[in-house]
Amino acid sequence: MSGYYSPLTYTVSEHEDGWLLKTVLQRRLQVSRKLLSRIKLTEQGIMLNGERVYISVKVSAGDVLEVRMEQEESDDILPEPIPFTILYEDEHLLIVNKDAGVIVHPTHGHYTGTLANGVVHYWKSKGERFRFRPIHRLDQETSGVLAIAKNPYVHQHVSEQMIEGTVDKQYIAFVHGSPAQEEGAVDGPIDRDPEEPHRRIVTPDGYAARTLYTTVARWAGGSASAVNLKLESGRTHQIRVHMTSIGCPLIGDRMYKTLPVHEIDEQTMVVREERDTWIVRQALHACELSFDHPILQSRMTFQAPLPADMAALEARLDAEASPRETL
């Protein structure tokens, strides 16, 4: 059916016999008020047993409800043949492995060369119409798993999971030093640095932020470490700020390496500065993302392998900062 995406289909149960159609849409399909307002105005947005109906009608057991969303495109994004790696795709979701150095979405001064430009080009080359809807963001220099919704319903439902804290986002980072405890949590409110607003700092007046970490390897008695991290909130630069706040800034992070809160000696600083040249960006990779697929109703996990530059950093640590202690 041209002009619409494939319908969401639902069969009314015996328990729902006599319910208002609006109630079924909101309670069973969890259609948001915003989306409901849109689809009820379209010719085939809400169909009951093949007929267009008002959401005020009562349904009967066995009725077949179909919800259709109009096809959309990102007309404001210029299609460009920018390569990216697809980890998973169906008619509802696109999961990619974003390269370091790639901006997710066009911004002021960066209208081309973004992941969005490449994805829009990819869809157009297949004759498909979707609007670019990233469910979350990654910093320009952070690589890894990124989820993109193909319609507003899927975007709404995965976004709600993120708000509820049921989306599992895991990262791996290589850091200077080693956390005092092998595993733990960093609870530190984050806000803009009043002196340099493009940076963030931990401050009592900031927004609540919590990062869980587990140290998985240490080199040279703790001069550097590999750390697995899990976000329980999604503040800008959260991992970078939190790890710096406990004296373990990410290797290669030029923005936050000058914000140590722990005193370190001159020799240690020289070693850190040398290792910062071993990679051209912060050593941070979004390695795994898990959430419930809104349509398939199943838990899905997507993984992105360690990128070449971080694998090379790990190998150099093994070679030049041995011994390695695996925890």
Buried (B, 14 or more C-beta within 10 A) or exposed (E): EEEBBEBBEBEBBEEBEEBBBBBBBBEBBEBBEEBBEBBBEBEBBBBBEEEEBEBEBEBBEEBBBBBBBBBBBBEEBBBBEBEBEEBBEEEBBBBBBBBBEBBBBBEEEEEEBBBBBBBBBBBBEEEEBBBBBBBBBBBBBBBBBBBBBBBBBBBBBBBBBBEEEEBBBBBBBBBBBBBEEBEBEBEBBBBBEEEEEEBBBBBEEBEEBBBBBBBBBBBBEBBBBBBBBBBBBEBBBBBBBBBBBBBBBBBBBEBBBEBBEEEEEEEEEEBBEEBBEBBEBBBBBBBBBBBBBBBEEEEBEBBBEBBEBBEEBBEEBEEEBEEBBEE
